[in-house]
Amino acid sequence: MVSWPGEFRGGRVIDTPIISFDILPTVLDVLNESPPETKDFDGKSILPLFKGKDHPHHNVLYWDTGDEKMGWAVRKGNWKLIGKRQKLELYDLNKDSSEATDLAKRYPEIVNSL
């Protein structure tokens, strides 16, 4: 939830997927600061999304906990693939936001593409 009266209108939902890595680039953007040249950020500023601009964001999101028990995940569009303990799970977040129905066996081609 974000509030910044005078900069963008509230009371709306932005469905664009973002990730915590987007926070620092957004803060720098708000402050009109550039990131240090020695640092590369995986995140992107979400300020254009707040301002209602048609702005492409992440085509694919992926993360890895570094722990086999916790696993990793990839999200592209409505699809989310989770890998943990040598098992793959696939979810259609548009139809199943609570990730209750694993679709990996039904859609192996999507599993392979992700």
ChimeraX attribute file (.defattr): number of C-alpha atoms within 10 A of each C-alpha:
attribute: neighborCount
match mode: 1-to-1
recipient: residues
	/A:1	5
	/A:2	8
	/A:3	11
	/A:4	9
	/A:5	8
	/A:6	7
	/A:7	9
	/A:8	14
	/A:9	12
	/A:10	14
	/A:11	7
	/A:12	7
	/A:13	8
	/A:14	9
	/A:15	7
	/A:16	12
	/A:17	14
	/A:18	16
	/A:19	14
	/A:20	9
	/A:21	13
	/A:22	17
	/A:23	16
	/A:24	16
	/A:25	20
	/A:26	18
	/A:27	14
	/A:28	13
	/A:29	17
	/A:30	12
	/A:31	9
	/A:32	9
	/A:33	11
	/A:34	9
	/A:35	13
	/A:36	8
	/A:37	6
	/A:38	5
	/A:39	7
	/A:40	8
	/A:41	11
	/A:42	12
	/A:43	18
	/A:44	19
	/A:45	19
	/A:46	21
	/A:47	18
	/A:48	16
	/A:49	16
	/A:50	18
	/A:51	13
	/A:52	11
	/A:53	9
	/A:54	8
	/A:55	12
	/A:56	9
	/A:57	16
	/A:58	18
	/A:59	9
	/A:60	13
	/A:61	17
	/A:62	15
	/A:63	12
	/A:64	13
	/A:65	10
	/A:66	9
	/A:67	10
	/A:68	12
	/A:69	11
	/A:70	13
	/A:71	17
	/A:72	18
	/A:73	19
	/A:74	17
	/A:75	21
	/A:76	14
	/A:77	14
	/A:78	13
	/A:79	19
	/A:80	21
	/A:81	22
	/A:82	22
	/A:83	17
	/A:84	14
	/A:85	11
	/A:86	8
	/A:87	9
	/A:88	17
	/A:89	17
	/A:90	25
	/A:91	23
	/A:92	19
	/A:93	16
	/A:94	10
	/A:95	11
	/A:96	13
	/A:97	11
	/A:98	10
	/A:99	14
	/A:100	10
	/A:101	14
	/A:102	16
	/A:103	18
	/A:104	18
	/A:105	12
	/A:106	10
	/A:107	12
	/A:108	12
	/A:109	10
	/A:110	15
	/A:111	20
	/A:112	9
	/A:113	6
	/A:114	17
